[in-house]
Amino acid sequence: GVRGGGGRGRRPPRAAVGGGEGGGRGRRGGGVSRGAAAVAENGDPGPGEWTAPPRARPRPAPSPASSGAHNTPRSLRPPMTDDLSVPVDRLVRLASAVFAVVFALVVASAVTPSIAALGVRAGLVAEGGTGWRLLRTVTQFAGFLAAALGYLAFTDQQDLLRISRPTRRELGVVVAAGVGLLALQYGSLFALQQVGLSPGENQAVVPGGDPVTYYLAMIAVSLLVVGPVEEVLFRGVVQGGLRRAFGAAPAILLASALFGVVHLSGIRGSLAEQWVYVVIVVVLGCVLGLLYERTDNVAVPGLAHGAYNAGIYAVLLAGAM
């Protein structure tokens, strides 16, 4: 037999089973076995004997355009962009990311008014009150989550969403990131005031009824619903898909830009104030995207995002009491 680690044992017989990664190689040139052909064709290895291997031709050196995201093994690349050139692959990925966000907005817009009206008719909430606002918020983000998961299932890209139970270290990162995001926001507000700029106001922080009740409820909703769901969509689906074509840094920036633009319609103020708010959101999104890139667990930016939002409502609650 052959010694482990490349010892001087006898050469393996020619009838040995083939099928290593990349198609399997012959004794010296790299012939393809029947088992390896089964891997390439069906995605599942099968038994086979080595065929008489022709002398392998040297492979050309990869071009610079094919480096980066396109070095991903074929078995890990989704079929939606398989065998596409780099520019086309990037265009498809960008269009798919935009589609995922628009699809989520459409689904949420379709279900939110209907569920809120049903709650009013059932006497569960009063239109315009705190309960009505909370019901609309939860329903909207439930629509986001359903759309994101539906998109992943339809495109067969469930592996984009990397999520696991946070470790103790990751929970520490969540707390530190939440505090850091709050410090970043208030530091940005102070800096903007020094140059005569101010951001618009997010309508989500305007209570529909009793402010104390609303802010208390939104602390919980932010932690459990808003933060995690937005991160599933923008970091898990959007950033994850873009990363496969653009790499980490461009994917973080592009996903954060989409994240900021989506908030534009919910901001009160002049056009300049609205875009100042969007810029702040883009910066915060880049921090959350970096968290996802470093931890490879969307639960970490999701909880950090929720903690950041909850901190804002806690400040507002303190002012309302």
C-alpha positions in Angstrom: 0.0 0.0 0.0 1.0 3.7 -0.3 2.3 5.3 2.9 0.3 8.4 4.1 1.8 11.7 3.4 3.6 10.7 0.2 5.9 7.9 1.4 7.8 5.5 -0.9 5.2 2.8 -1.0 4.3 0.9 -4.2 2.5 2.8 -6.9 -1.4 2.4 -6.8 -2.8 0.0 -9.3 -4.4 1.5 -12.4 -7.9 0.2 -11.4 -8.0 2.4 -8.4 -11.3 4.4 -7.9 -11.0 8.0 -9.1 -13.0 11.2 -8.4 -11.1 13.9 -6.6 -12.0 17.6 -6.6 -11.6 19.2 -10.0 -12.2 15.9 -11.8 -9.4 13.7 -10.5 -6.0 13.1 -12.2 -4.2 10.2 -13.6 -0.8 9.0 -12.5 1.2 11.8 -14.1 -0.9 13.8 -16.6 -4.4 14.3 -15.1 -6.8 11.9 -16.9 -10.5 12.1 -16.0 -12.1 9.0 -14.4 -15.6 7.9 -14.9 -16.3 8.7 -11.2 -15.0 12.2 -11.6 -17.1 12.6 -14.7 -20.1 11.7 -12.6 -19.2 14.5 -10.2 -19.0 17.0 -13.0 -22.3 15.9 -14.5 -24.5 15.0 -11.6 -22.8 16.6 -8.6 -22.4 13.2 -6.9 -19.3 11.0 -7.1 -19.6 7.5 -8.5 -17.3 4.5 -8.8 -15.2 4.1 -11.9 -11.9 2.9 -13.3 -9.1 5.0 -14.6 -9.2 5.4 -18.4 -6.0 5.5 -20.3 -5.0 9.1 -19.7 -3.8 11.2 -22.6 -1.0 13.5 -21.9 -2.5 16.6 -20.3 -2.1 19.9 -22.0 -0.8 22.7 -19.7 -3.6 25.0 -18.5 -3.3 28.7 -19.5 -2.6 31.1 -16.7 -5.7 32.8 -15.3 -6.3 36.3 -16.5 -6.5 39.1 -14.0 -10.2 39.6 -14.7 -10.9 36.0 -13.6 -9.3 36.4 -10.2 -11.2 37.2 -7.0 -14.8 36.1 -6.8 -14.4 33.9 -9.9 -11.9 31.7 -8.3 -14.7 30.2 -6.3 -15.0 26.5 -7.2 -17.7 25.6 -9.7 -19.5 23.5 -7.1 -19.9 26.6 -4.8 -21.0 28.9 -7.5 -24.8 29.3 -8.0 -26.3 28.3 -11.4 -27.8 31.8 -12.0 -24.3 33.2 -12.9 -22.4 30.1 -13.8 -20.3 30.3 -17.0 -20.7 34.1 -17.3 -18.0 36.5 -18.1 -16.9 38.8 -15.3 -18.7 42.0 -16.5 -21.9 40.1 -17.2 -21.7 38.2 -13.9 -21.4 41.5 -12.0 -24.3 43.1 -13.9 -26.5 40.1 -13.2 -25.6 40.2 -9.6 -26.3 43.9 -9.2 -29.6 43.6 -11.0 -30.5 40.6 -8.8 -29.7 42.6 -5.6 -31.9 45.5 -6.7 -34.6 43.1 -7.6 -34.5 41.4 -4.2 -34.9 44.8 -2.5 -37.7 45.9 -4.8 -39.4 42.6 -4.4 -39.3 42.9 -0.6 -40.7 46.4 -0.8 -43.6 45.3 -3.0 -44.5 42.3 -0.8 -44.4 44.5 2.3 -46.5 47.2 0.7 -49.0 44.6 -0.4 -49.6 42.9 2.9 -49.2 45.8 5.4 -52.3 47.8 4.6 -54.5 44.7 4.4 -53.3 43.4 7.7 -53.6 46.8 9.4 -57.2 47.2 8.0 -58.1 43.8 9.2 -56.9 44.6 12.7 -59.0 47.8 12.7 -62.1 45.9 11.5 -61.6 43.3 14.1 -61.4 45.9 16.8 -57.8 44.9 17.8 -56.3 48.3 17.1 -57.5 51.9 16.5 -56.4 53.4 13.3 -53.5 55.9 13.8 -52.9 54.7 17.4 -49.9 53.0 18.9 -51.2 49.5 18.4 -51.9 50.3 14.7 -48.4 51.7 14.2 -46.8 48.6 15.9 -49.0 46.2 13.8 -48.0 47.9 10.6 -44.3 47.8 11.6 -44.3 44.1 12.5 -46.3 43.2 9.4 -44.0 45.3 7.1 -40.9 43.5 8.3 -42.6 40.1 8.2 -43.2 40.9 4.5 -39.5 41.8 4.1 -38.5 38.5 5.7 -40.9 36.4 3.6 -39.7 38.1 0.4 -36.0 37.6 1.3 -36.5 33.9 2.1 -38.7 33.5 -1.0 -36.0 35.1 -3.2 -33.4 32.7 -1.8 -35.6 29.7 -2.4 -36.6 30.7 -5.9 -33.0 31.4 -6.9 -31.7 28.3 -5.0 -29.2 30.5 -3.1 -30.0 29.5 0.5 -26.3 29.3 1.2 -26.1 33.1 0.9 -27.7 33.4 4.3 -25.1 32.4 6.9 -26.6 32.4 10.3 -25.9 30.6 13.6 -26.5 31.0 17.3 -24.1 33.8 18.5 -21.3 32.7 20.8 -20.4 34.7 24.0 -17.7 36.5 22.1 -20.1 37.4 19.3 -22.6 38.7 21.9 -19.9 40.9 23.3 -19.3 42.2 19.7 -23.0 42.9 19.4 -23.0 45.1 22.6 -19.8 46.9 21.6 -21.1 47.5 18.0 -24.4 48.8 19.3 -22.7 51.3 21.5 -20.3 52.2 18.8 -23.0 52.8 16.2 -24.8 55.1 18.7 -21.6 57.0 19.3 -21.0 57.2 15.5 -24.4 58.6 14.9 -24.3 61.2 17.6 -20.8 62.1 16.7 -21.9 62.6 13.1 -24.8 64.8 14.2 -22.5 67.0 16.2 -20.0 67.3 13.3 -22.8 68.2 10.9 -24.1 70.9 13.2 -20.7 72.5 13.2 -21.0 73.1 9.4 -24.6 74.1 9.5 -26.1 70.8 8.3 -28.7 68.6 9.9 -30.4 65.3 8.8 -34.1 64.8 8.3 -36.3 63.0 10.8 -37.2 59.3 10.4 -41.0 58.9 10.7 -40.5 55.7 12.7 -39.5 57.8 15.7 -42.7 59.8 15.7 -45.2 58.2 18.1 -48.8 57.6 17.0 -50.2 57.8 20.5 -48.8 57.7 23.9 -45.0 58.2 23.4 -43.9 56.2 26.5 -45.9 53.2 25.4 -44.7 53.5 21.8 -41.0 53.9 22.6 -41.1 51.0 25.1 -42.7 48.7 22.5 -40.3 49.8 19.8 -37.3 48.9 21.9 -38.5 45.3 21.8 -39.6 45.4 18.2 -36.2 46.8 17.2 -34.3 44.1 18.9 -36.4 41.2 17.8 -37.8 42.2 14.4 -36.5 45.4 12.7 -32.7 44.9 13.1 -32.6 41.2 12.4 -34.9 41.3 9.4 -33.2 44.2 7.7 -29.8 42.5 8.1 -31.2 39.3 6.6 -32.2 41.2 3.6 -29.4 43.8 3.1 -26.4 41.9 4.5 -27.4 38.2 4.0 -29.2 38.4 0.6 -27.9 41.6 -1.0 -24.3 41.8 0.3 -23.9 38.0 0.1 -25.0 37.9 -3.5 -22.9 40.9 -4.5 -19.8 39.5 -2.8 -19.7 36.6 -5.2 -19.1 38.9 -8.1 -17.5 42.0 -6.7 -15.6 40.9 -3.6 -16.1 42.0 0.0 -15.4 45.7 0.0 -17.5 46.7 -3.1 -20.3 44.4 -1.9 -20.4 46.1 1.5 -20.5 49.6 -0.1 -23.1 48.7 -2.7 -25.4 46.9 -0.2 -25.0 49.9 2.2 -25.9 52.3 -0.6 -29.1 50.4 -1.3 -29.8 50.2 2.4 -29.5 54.0 2.6 -31.6 54.8 -0.4 -34.5 52.6 0.8 -34.8 54.8 3.9 -35.2 57.9 1.8 -39.0 57.7 1.5 -39.4 57.6 5.3 -37.5 60.7 6.1 -39.1 64.1 6.8 -37.3 67.3 5.9 -35.9 69.2 2.9 -34.2 67.3 0.1 -30.8 68.2 1.5 -31.8 67.0 5.0 -33.1 63.7 3.5 -29.8 63.0 1.7 -27.7 63.9 4.8 -29.7 61.3 6.6 -29.1 58.8 3.8 -25.4 59.4 4.0 -25.4 58.6 7.7 -27.3 55.4 7.1 -24.9 54.4 4.4 -22.0 54.8 6.9 -23.8 52.8 9.5 -24.6 50.1 6.9 -20.9 49.8 6.1 -20.1 49.1 9.7 -22.8 46.4 9.8 -21.6 45.0 6.6 -18.1 44.8 8.0 -19.5 43.0 11.0 -21.1 40.4 8.8 -17.9 40.0 6.8 -15.8 39.5 9.9 -18.1 37.1 11.8 -19.8 35.3 8.9 -23.0 35.2 11.0 -25.8 37.5 10.1 -27.2 37.3 13.6 -24.3 39.5 14.8 -25.1 42.6 12.6 -28.8 41.8 13.1 -28.6 42.1 16.8 -26.2 45.0 16.7 -28.6 46.8 14.4 -31.5 46.0 16.8 -29.4 47.2 19.8 -28.6 50.5 18.0 -32.2 51.2 17.1 -33.3 50.2 20.6 -30.7 52.6 22.0 -32.3 55.5 20.0 -35.7 54.6 21.3 -34.4 54.4 24.9 -33.0 58.0 24.5 -36.3 59.1 23.2 -38.1 57.3 26.0 -36.0 59.0 28.6 -36.9 62.4 27.1 -40.6 61.5 27.1 -40.8 60.4 30.7 
